[in-house]
Amino acid sequence: MTFLVFSLVLYGATGRILRSQEQRTLQDTLSAVEQRLSPIASKLTVDNVTPLLEVDGSDYQTSAGTGVSLVGGNDESVFADSVIQKLSRADVSLAVYSNKGIELYSTRSEDQPLVKTKTTTYKMIKKGSFNGMIVSAPIVSSTTGKHLGYVQITDRMQATHATMRRLMNMILILSGVALLVSLLMGFIMSRRFLKPIRSITKTIAVVNDEPQSDVRIPQLKQNDELSDLVNEFNGMLDRIQRFIDQQAVFVTDVSHELRTPVAILEGHLQLLNRWGKDDPEVLDESLAASLQEVTRMKSLIQEMLDLTRADQVDVQFPNAVLDLNQLVEQVVNDFTMIHPDFVFILDNDLQGPVWVRMYRNHLEQVLIILLDNAVKYSTTRKEIHVSAATNTDGAAIAVQDFGEGLSNEDRQRVFNRFYRVDKARSREKGGNGLGLSIAQQLIESYHGEISVDSALGHGSSFRIDLPTITPDVAEHLQSIADAQAPENPFKDSQL
């Protein structure tokens, strides 16, 4: 389309330029003829016009009846002048008329009537077989100032029309070639662009039929918007698959872990149904055991929900930030108040605010899990060390106790779901084996790492490594989070 518009504009501009050149040529010829004839003082006649327009006056003949010169012999004599030579073209004719409109002289016979005018006029005429320009001008005597007659040049513009036809043919040919090339390129580009779209459609159909399928769209070689779309689509499928897997694991874990407390509740209810009505001791024992199991089930369900949600932090809290220095001191102070029989030693090397891209409640939950485990599994030495410092990669927090410690086998499996070192003791201490799994899932969701170093009988040390961000980035993310936070409806209200 652009090429066609450009070609049409070029065609029109070329036509205007050629017509303008033709008009200037005719104007020059007209001026030359007027200069030759203007010295005549009386009226124009065949006898005084022809010698001025021809070199040899004997080379013309006059029609007695019409007074029109019939050029014979040397046809080129009228074109001896360098300007009038332009009239030698077969498509241009010159005619001179008296002031009464009688033709006195012509180079070629034309059937175009005289255009009488007081000034020089240019007319483009397209009538019948004629398609060209007619230039007419009055002839005025330079000596007497009298109107002597008219001069008219008829130009069929055959060269111009031929040039324009060749140009149009060239435009049509080039337009056809451009159209074919455009169609070919469009076909190639459409196949290239539609291929990943067809892959997306096919993948959607497969996933729709089999949600558990791990089919993904192949990565594209080019780096463009379609490649970004494919990456985002595959990432979306990965997240959906992860959520489906989490749901399946959650259902499996719930059915497995709740089996024991449900069986205990069922046993105590059957016991109450048989003897509890008549035996107060059995009634009290069964009610206490049932309430204990209900409490444990509530704790278990909450922990499993926390574990399931830990994988979704990038969606729920994409712009959350926190000051690591302030949070570590707060959590240690809280545990110092809750457990007065323990000694908590904080070795804080953080200088000023240290910003981490993480939801505050999540890191607080992780620290509570680690400190709570340190308290639970401490033995005679009730001392817990907490250290915090920055390094080249970010910031690190360590929680160390001097309790039971872990064997090599336990250390490798301590972050597994529902894994308990000593199931009997863990049940007594209220553990479900999910705390460290939740902590690991939360830390890794924020691109951090959690590790353990332990020796059996000498205690354990859990270390958290998190990437830090600059204060400017933290301020920017906090402003985004504040803008996206729902407005408090009671913010401006007065009670």
Phi, psi and omega per residue, in radians:
M1 nan -0.774 3.126
T2 -1.085 -0.754 3.128
F3 -1.099 -0.708 -3.130
L4 -1.134 -0.779 3.115
V5 -1.083 -0.790 3.116
F6 -1.060 -0.719 -3.133
S7 -1.126 -0.738 3.131
L8 -1.144 -0.704 3.085
V9 -1.101 -0.765 3.112
L10 -1.097 -0.699 3.132
Y11 -1.093 -0.816 3.128
G12 -1.117 -0.735 3.139
A13 -1.131 -0.708 3.116
T14 -1.102 -0.738 3.107
G15 -1.060 -0.747 3.129
R16 -1.138 -0.700 3.135
I17 -1.129 -0.779 -3.134
L18 -1.135 -0.711 3.111
R19 -1.143 -0.662 3.116
S20 -1.145 -0.723 3.095
Q21 -1.113 -0.721 3.133
E22 -1.118 -0.678 3.133
Q23 -1.147 -0.709 3.111
R24 -1.140 -0.678 3.113
T25 -1.084 -0.795 3.130
L26 -1.149 -0.628 3.115
Q27 -1.119 -0.727 3.097
D28 -1.103 -0.758 3.126
T29 -1.110 -0.756 3.133
L30 -1.064 -0.735 3.134
S31 -1.119 -0.684 3.124
A32 -1.120 -0.722 3.125
V33 -1.143 -0.751 -3.139
E34 -1.092 -0.690 3.127
Q35 -1.107 -0.594 -3.136
R36 -1.303 -0.611 -3.032
L37 -1.637 -0.365 -3.051
S38 -1.149 -0.441 3.092
P39 -1.160 -0.265 3.136
I40 -1.129 2.289 -3.090
A41 -1.600 -0.641 -3.114
S42 -1.664 -2.810 -3.114
K43 -1.272 2.781 3.129
L44 -1.393 2.384 3.051
T45 -2.378 2.953 3.104
V46 -1.079 -0.639 -3.063
D47 -1.207 -0.606 -3.117
N48 -1.674 -0.216 3.129
V49 -1.522 -0.799 -3.010
T50 -1.095 -0.772 3.133
P51 -1.066 -0.521 -3.128
L52 -1.318 -0.433 -3.101
L53 -1.746 -0.179 3.115
E54 -2.171 2.628 -3.127
V55 -1.267 -0.786 -3.115
D56 -1.970 1.923 -3.079
G57 -1.137 -0.330 3.135
S58 -1.338 -0.151 -3.064
D59 -1.554 0.231 3.117
Y60 -2.195 2.773 3.072
Q61 -2.183 2.692 -3.096
T62 -2.101 2.351 3.053
S63 -1.386 2.056 -3.063
A64 -1.098 -0.564 -3.079
G65 -1.385 -0.575 -3.029
T66 -1.936 -0.323 -3.085
G67 1.306 0.365 -3.124
V68 -1.755 2.292 3.141
S69 -1.310 2.403 3.082
L70 -1.976 1.884 -3.035
V71 -1.236 2.272 3.097
G72 -2.415 3.065 3.125
G73 1.162 -1.908 -3.092
N74 -1.501 1.682 -3.099
D75 -1.221 -0.304 -3.058
E76 -1.590 -0.038 -3.048
S77 -1.134 -0.601 -3.133
V78 -1.206 -0.295 -3.066
F79 -1.790 0.322 -3.091
A80 -1.149 -0.609 3.104
D81 -1.119 2.458 -3.076
S82 -1.083 -0.526 3.129
V83 -1.470 -0.777 -3.096
I84 -1.228 -0.262 3.063
Q85 -1.002 -0.433 3.129
K86 -1.093 -0.361 3.130
L87 -1.340 -0.075 3.112
S88 -1.225 -0.237 3.089
R89 -1.111 2.475 -3.073
A90 -1.191 -0.330 -3.079
D91 -1.708 0.117 -3.128
V92 -2.117 2.346 3.096
S93 -2.329 2.587 -3.137
L94 -2.079 2.385 3.096
A95 -2.385 2.469 3.089
V96 -2.068 2.354 -3.071
Y97 -2.168 2.637 3.010
S98 -1.289 3.030 -3.136
N99 -1.208 -0.182 3.062
K100 -1.666 0.038 3.094
G101 1.552 0.241 3.132
I102 -1.511 2.244 -3.128
E103 -1.241 2.166 -3.122
L104 -1.822 -0.480 -3.052
Y105 -2.750 2.483 3.044
S106 -2.694 2.565 3.111
T107 -1.490 -0.558 3.128
R108 -2.573 2.684 -3.119
S109 -1.358 2.226 3.088
E110 -2.312 2.537 -3.136
D111 -1.680 0.295 3.141
Q112 -1.511 2.249 -3.117
P113 -1.218 2.794 3.116
L114 -1.229 2.386 3.039
V115 -1.808 1.780 3.135
K116 -1.316 2.298 -3.074
T117 -2.639 2.675 3.107
K118 -1.580 -0.319 3.105
T119 -2.308 2.959 3.122
T120 -1.188 2.233 -3.131
T121 -2.221 2.578 3.102
Y122 -2.148 2.220 3.136
K123 -2.289 2.278 2.988
M124 -1.613 2.110 -3.065
I125 -2.164 2.306 3.034
K126 -2.241 1.741 -3.063
K127 -2.540 2.117 -3.111
G128 1.110 -2.228 3.141
S129 -1.510 -0.111 -3.102
F130 -1.611 2.289 3.074
N131 -2.536 1.644 -3.090
G132 -2.959 -2.714 -3.035
M133 -2.121 2.419 3.058
I134 -2.078 2.195 3.127
V135 -2.009 2.186 -3.141
S136 -2.194 2.546 3.123
A137 -2.684 2.554 3.068
P138 -1.345 2.662 3.059
I139 -1.876 2.102 -3.100
V140 -2.054 2.340 3.142
S141 -1.179 2.292 3.141
S142 -1.360 -0.233 -3.124
T143 -1.712 -0.734 -3.096
T144 -1.839 -0.325 -3.113
G145 1.367 0.133 3.136
K146 -1.372 2.660 3.056
H147 -1.376 2.019 -3.055
L148 -1.632 -0.620 -3.081
G149 2.955 -2.657 -3.082
Y150 -2.381 2.645 2.983
V151 -2.146 2.368 -3.104
Q152 -2.391 2.274 3.096
I153 -1.964 2.220 3.106
T154 -1.896 2.140 -3.082
D155 -2.139 1.949 3.111
R156 -1.327 -0.154 3.032
M157 0.945 0.730 -3.103
Q158 -1.115 -0.677 3.130
A159 -1.143 -0.715 3.116
T160 -1.109 -0.809 3.140
H161 -1.102 -0.673 3.119
A162 -1.133 -0.730 3.108
T163 -1.093 -0.742 -3.134
M164 -1.171 -0.628 3.093
R165 -1.147 -0.751 3.109
R166 -1.092 -0.706 3.120
L167 -1.123 -0.728 3.123
M168 -1.141 -0.726 3.095
N169 -1.070 -0.708 3.116
M170 -1.130 -0.723 3.118
I171 -1.097 -0.750 -3.141
L172 -1.115 -0.740 3.134
I173 -1.132 -0.834 -3.141
L174 -1.136 -0.623 3.094
S175 -1.130 -0.711 3.088
G176 -1.102 -0.765 3.103
V177 -1.100 -0.772 3.132
A178 -1.091 -0.665 3.120
L179 -1.128 -0.770 3.118
L180 -1.107 -0.753 3.111
V181 -1.106 -0.715 3.130
S182 -1.114 -0.745 3.116
L183 -1.104 -0.740 3.130
L184 -1.123 -0.813 3.121
M185 -1.119 -0.695 3.103
G186 -1.096 -0.694 3.108
F187 -1.117 -0.781 -3.138
I188 -1.129 -0.791 -3.115
M189 -1.169 -0.679 3.133
S190 -1.131 -0.689 3.081
R191 -1.112 -0.692 -3.140
R192 -1.158 -0.739 -3.105
F193 -1.343 -0.589 -3.087
L194 -1.380 -0.369 -3.123
K195 -1.032 -0.898 3.089
P196 -1.146 -0.539 3.108
I197 -1.166 -0.709 3.068
R198 -1.126 -0.642 3.089
S199 -1.114 -0.702 3.098
I200 -1.094 -0.797 3.134
T201 -1.065 -0.771 3.133
K202 -1.113 -0.734 3.138
T203 -1.133 -0.722 3.108
I204 -1.052 -0.743 3.139
A205 -1.102 -0.726 3.135
V206 -1.136 -0.800 -3.136
V207 -1.146 -0.609 3.120
N208 -1.146 -0.672 3.116
D209 -1.329 -0.619 -3.099
E210 -2.363 1.568 -3.091
P211 -1.012 -0.450 -3.114
Q212 -1.451 -0.012 -3.084
S213 -1.167 2.525 3.104
D214 -1.773 0.386 3.129
V215 -1.175 2.357 3.111
R216 -2.345 2.775 3.117
I217 -1.317 2.293 3.110
P218 -1.038 2.521 3.138
Q219 -1.179 2.441 3.114
L220 -1.494 2.608 -3.131
K221 -1.334 -0.626 -3.112
Q222 -1.376 2.755 -3.134
N223 -1.942 1.519 -3.120
D224 -2.491 -2.905 -3.079
E225 -1.117 -0.645 3.120
L226 -1.145 -0.662 3.079
S227 -1.099 -0.723 3.080
D228 -1.102 -0.698 3.125
L229 -1.094 -0.758 3.122
V230 -1.086 -0.758 3.135
N231 -1.100 -0.761 3.129
E232 -1.141 -0.684 -3.126
F233 -1.166 -0.771 3.092
N234 -1.101 -0.683 3.083
G235 -1.098 -0.685 3.098
M236 -1.110 -0.745 3.110
L237 -1.112 -0.659 3.109
D238 -1.106 -0.742 3.117
R239 -1.142 -0.725 3.113
I240 -1.084 -0.758 3.123
Q241 -1.098 -0.677 3.125
R242 -1.129 -0.704 3.111
F243 -1.157 -0.675 3.105
I244 -1.121 -0.764 3.111
D245 -1.094 -0.712 3.114
Q246 -1.085 -0.724 3.133
Q247 -1.105 -0.750 3.134
A248 -1.121 -0.759 3.116
V249 -1.123 -0.699 3.141
F250 -1.059 -0.818 3.141
V251 -1.098 -0.747 3.129
T252 -1.105 -0.793 -3.126
D253 -1.129 -0.731 3.141
V254 -1.086 -0.831 -3.123
S255 -1.100 -0.577 -3.124
H256 -1.356 -0.838 -3.022
E257 -1.347 -0.501 -3.134
L258 -1.446 -0.151 -3.120
R259 -1.078 -0.753 -3.097
T260 -1.167 -0.922 3.129
P261 -1.106 -0.582 3.091
V262 -1.152 -0.711 3.100
A263 -1.112 -0.686 3.114
I264 -1.129 -0.786 3.110
L265 -1.057 -0.748 3.132
E266 -1.084 -0.736 3.131
G267 -1.104 -0.768 3.140
H268 -1.196 -0.637 3.094
L269 -1.152 -0.680 3.066
Q270 -1.134 -0.681 3.100
L271 -1.095 -0.744 3.103
L272 -1.134 -0.651 -3.118
N273 -1.153 -0.536 -3.119
R274 -1.503 -0.935 -3.008
W275 -2.139 -0.179 -3.024
G276 -1.156 -0.469 -3.118
K277 -1.159 -0.545 -3.063
D278 -1.846 -0.212 -3.070
D279 -2.097 1.784 -3.125
P280 -1.042 -0.574 -3.125
E281 -1.147 -0.766 3.093
V282 -1.127 -0.677 3.141
L283 -1.081 -0.840 -3.128
D284 -1.122 -0.755 -3.121
E285 -1.117 -0.755 -3.109
S286 -1.201 -0.697 3.119
L287 -1.129 -0.734 3.127
A288 -1.112 -0.762 3.130
A289 -1.148 -0.687 -3.140
S290 -1.144 -0.766 3.110
L291 -1.095 -0.655 3.116
Q292 -1.112 -0.745 -3.140
E293 -1.207 -0.635 3.090
V294 -1.100 -0.758 3.099
T295 -1.065 -0.741 3.127
R296 -1.146 -0.663 3.112
M297 -1.139 -0.719 3.096
K298 -1.061 -0.783 3.123
S299 -1.110 -0.724 -3.133
L300 -1.116 -0.789 -3.131
I301 -1.111 -0.729 3.128
Q302 -1.107 -0.742 3.131
E303 -1.146 -0.658 3.125
M304 -1.197 -0.637 3.061
L305 -1.146 -0.720 3.090
D306 -1.055 -0.721 -3.140
L307 -1.139 -0.671 3.134
T308 -1.179 -0.688 -3.115
R309 -1.327 -0.308 -3.083
A310 -1.096 -0.411 -3.137
D311 -1.424 -0.099 -3.021
Q312 -1.940 0.285 -3.064
V313 -1.171 -0.527 -3.124
D314 -1.190 -0.352 3.098
V315 -1.611 -0.706 -3.050
Q316 -1.430 -0.615 -3.059
F317 -2.321 1.104 -3.072
P318 -1.266 -0.362 -3.046
N319 -2.091 0.273 -3.096
A320 -1.278 2.431 3.078
V321 -2.374 2.765 3.122
L322 -2.621 2.751 3.050
D323 -1.625 1.925 -3.061
L324 -1.115 -0.674 -3.098
N325 -1.056 -0.850 -3.089
Q326 -1.180 -0.677 -3.081
L327 -1.200 -0.742 -3.128
V328 -1.056 -0.790 -3.141
E329 -1.107 -0.681 -3.127
Q330 -1.127 -0.831 -3.094
V331 -1.132 -0.729 3.123
V332 -1.116 -0.713 3.103
N333 -1.112 -0.678 3.117
D334 -1.099 -0.773 -3.133
F335 -1.221 -0.563 3.072
T336 -1.088 -0.641 3.130
M337 -1.318 -0.667 -3.087
I338 -1.281 -0.622 -3.090
H339 -2.077 1.383 -3.109
P340 -1.190 -0.307 3.137
D341 -1.441 -0.054 3.107
F342 -1.875 2.670 3.059
V343 -1.848 2.058 3.114
F344 -1.860 2.092 -3.123
I345 -1.920 2.058 -3.128
L346 -1.819 2.073 3.070
D347 -1.875 1.561 -3.004
N348 -1.800 1.901 3.103
D349 -1.775 0.188 3.121
L350 -1.306 2.271 -3.110
Q351 -1.806 1.906 3.138
G352 1.223 -2.947 3.121
P353 -1.134 2.318 3.048
V354 -2.100 1.985 -2.972
W355 -1.632 2.352 3.137
V356 -2.245 2.445 3.127
R357 -1.491 1.503 -3.083
M358 -2.814 2.557 3.092
Y359 -1.211 2.263 -3.007
R360 -0.995 -0.798 -3.087
N361 -1.082 -0.536 -3.120
H362 -1.233 -0.804 3.110
L363 -1.169 -0.617 3.078
E364 -1.093 -0.710 3.108
Q365 -1.104 -0.709 3.127
V366 -1.112 -0.807 3.137
L367 -1.107 -0.660 3.104
I368 -1.118 -0.717 3.116
I369 -1.063 -0.808 -3.104
L370 -1.175 -0.771 3.141
L371 -1.197 -0.636 3.118
D372 -1.134 -0.732 3.077
N373 -1.133 -0.671 3.119
A374 -1.083 -0.682 3.101
V375 -1.190 -0.785 -3.067
K376 -1.101 -0.704 -2.997
Y377 -1.780 0.232 2.990
S378 -1.339 2.610 -3.133
T379 -1.908 -1.983 -3.070
T380 -1.359 -0.601 -3.118
R381 -1.562 1.760 -3.077
K382 -1.611 1.255 -3.105
E383 -2.423 2.294 -3.108
I384 -2.264 2.258 3.132
H385 -1.829 2.328 3.050
V386 -2.168 2.217 3.130
S387 -2.228 2.575 3.126
A388 -2.494 2.365 -3.121
A389 -2.786 2.844 3.059
T390 -1.803 2.719 3.078
N391 -2.497 -3.018 -3.081
T392 -1.155 -0.445 -3.097
D393 -1.649 -0.234 -3.101
G394 2.691 -2.220 -3.137
A395 -2.312 2.671 -3.116
A396 -2.328 2.457 3.065
I397 -2.215 2.355 3.126
A398 -2.223 2.395 3.073
V399 -2.118 2.063 -3.055
Q400 -2.129 2.327 3.029
D401 -2.120 3.006 -3.120
F402 -2.183 0.785 -3.063
G403 -1.740 -2.329 -2.983
E404 -1.223 -0.605 -3.089
G405 1.346 3.115 -3.085
L406 -2.271 2.539 3.012
S407 -1.363 2.984 3.130
N408 -1.054 -0.706 3.132
E409 -1.146 -0.781 -3.138
D410 -1.158 -0.632 -3.118
R411 -1.124 -0.588 -3.135
Q412 -1.319 -0.374 -3.055
R413 -2.011 0.095 -2.983
V414 -1.179 -0.407 -3.134
F415 -1.614 0.019 3.111
N416 -1.258 2.653 3.126
R417 -1.134 2.387 3.045
F418 1.085 0.243 3.112
Y419 -1.459 2.244 3.107
R420 -2.236 2.325 -3.120
V421 -1.076 -0.874 3.098
D422 -2.243 1.764 -3.018
K423 -1.063 -0.634 -3.134
A424 -1.148 -0.843 -3.130
R425 -1.204 -0.613 3.124
S426 -1.135 -0.661 3.104
R427 -1.145 -0.678 3.114
E428 -1.142 -0.623 -3.112
K429 -1.497 -0.018 3.100
G430 1.507 0.282 -3.108
G431 -1.534 2.540 3.087
N432 -1.978 -0.054 -3.136
G433 1.393 0.348 -3.117
L434 -1.970 -0.275 -3.032
G435 -1.012 -0.904 -3.119
L436 -1.197 -0.537 3.056
S437 -1.117 -0.739 3.096
I438 -1.100 -0.777 -3.132
A439 -1.056 -0.803 3.136
Q440 -1.108 -0.751 -3.115
Q441 -1.112 -0.725 3.138
L442 -1.144 -0.829 -3.107
I443 -1.096 -0.786 -3.126
E444 -1.199 -0.482 3.095
S445 -1.145 -0.437 3.100
Y446 -1.780 0.414 3.061
H447 1.122 0.552 3.063
G448 -1.903 -3.072 3.130
E449 -2.367 2.565 3.037
I450 -2.287 2.360 -3.088
S451 -2.470 2.901 -3.122
V452 -2.338 2.467 3.034
D453 -2.238 2.101 -2.999
S454 -2.557 2.687 3.040
A455 -2.340 2.285 -3.074
L456 -1.056 2.183 3.134
G457 1.497 -0.049 -3.113
H458 -2.153 0.008 3.095
G459 1.791 3.124 -3.083
S460 -2.352 2.702 3.076
S461 -2.311 2.030 3.112
F462 -1.757 2.299 -3.082
R463 -2.096 2.366 3.088
I464 -2.019 2.253 3.053
D465 -2.062 2.206 -3.110
L466 -2.285 2.464 3.038
P467 -1.274 2.500 3.130
T468 -1.835 2.875 3.112
I469 -2.256 2.831 -3.131
T470 -1.334 2.773 3.111
P471 -1.028 -0.615 3.139
D472 -1.124 -0.770 3.108
V473 -1.132 -0.715 3.128
A474 -1.081 -0.727 3.131
E475 -1.136 -0.714 3.126
H476 -1.115 -0.812 3.139
L477 -1.130 -0.657 -3.140
Q478 -1.148 -0.657 3.106
S479 -1.141 -0.656 3.091
I480 -1.161 -0.765 3.139
A481 -1.099 -0.692 3.124
D482 -1.153 -0.669 3.140
A483 -1.194 -0.557 -3.121
Q484 -1.506 -0.232 -3.108
A485 -1.237 2.464 3.106
P486 -1.110 2.455 -3.104
E487 -1.266 2.437 3.118
N488 -1.294 2.063 -3.088
P489 -1.183 -0.309 -3.108
F490 -1.752 0.174 -3.025
K491 -1.066 -0.796 -3.066
D492 -1.861 0.161 -3.107
S493 -1.423 2.678 3.104
Q494 -2.061 2.276 3.131
L495 -1.522 nan nan
